[in-house]
Amino acid sequence: HITPEKFYVEACDDGADDVLAIDRVSTEVTLTVKKDVPPSAVTRPIYGILGTIRLVAGTYLIVITKKKKVGEIFGHVIWKATDFDILSYKKTMLHLTDIQLQDNKVFLSMLNHILSVDGFYFSTTYDLTHTLQRLANTSPEFQEMSLLER
């Protein structure tokens, strides 16, 4: 969900009420609930957040807008991110000079090129950041941690 003040990322899992709120001015990230999302927010589906990047115009949020199933590991689905959106935290570009606007446009073009290259994979239930060998040698406490905590 997008408002002029915040981005709201809602979990779509059954029974999930958590919403990640990202302030577009302060860049502060907080956890809130669905009822806090304003009804006026523009809503669109995404499949994940790739991250943020700071360019000349300010900070941008990179979200995954399309995915393709590429396989499974031990019953966990592995996805390939195939399309992205780059969302500006700033509402306008009026604070930039013509040279800064041009530089920002070049950087966005470079970023779009990088995102178009194959190689962005993710899983919502399996740890792709560690090898199977390393996972086999970790403690039970590590195994019980959420993917985010790892």
Rosetta blueprint (number, residue, H / E / L):
1 H L
2 I E
3 T L
4 P L
5 E L
6 K E
7 F E
8 Y E
9 V E
10 E E
11 A L
12 C L
13 D L
14 D L
15 G L
16 A L
17 D L
18 D E
19 V E
20 L E
21 A E
22 I E
23 D E
24 R L
25 V L
26 S L
27 T L
28 E L
29 V E
30 T E
31 L E
32 T E
33 V E
34 K H
35 K H
36 D H
37 V L
38 P L
39 P L
40 S L
41 A L
42 V E
43 T L
44 R L
45 P L
46 I L
47 Y L
48 G E
49 I E
50 L E
51 G E
52 T E
53 I E
54 R E
55 L E
56 V L
57 A L
58 G E
59 T E
60 Y E
61 L E
62 I E
63 V E
64 I E
65 T E
66 K E
67 K E
68 K E
69 K E
70 V E
71 G E
72 E E
73 I E
74 F L
75 G L
76 H E
77 V E
78 I E
79 W E
80 K E
81 A E
82 T E
83 D E
84 F E
85 D E
86 I E
87 L E
88 S E
89 Y L
90 K L
91 K L
92 T L
93 M L
94 L L
95 H L
96 L L
97 T L
98 D H
99 I H
100 Q H
101 L H
102 Q H
103 D H
104 N H
105 K H
106 V H
107 F H
108 L H
109 S H
110 M H
111 L H
112 N H
113 H H
114 I H
115 L H
116 S H
117 V L
118 D L
119 G L
120 F L
121 Y E
122 F E
123 S L
124 T L
125 T L
126 Y L
127 D L
128 L L
129 T L
130 H L
131 T L
132 L H
133 Q H
134 R H
135 L H
136 A H
137 N L
138 T L
139 S L
140 P H
141 E H
142 F H
143 Q H
144 E H
145 M L
146 S L
147 L L
148 L L
149 E L
150 R L
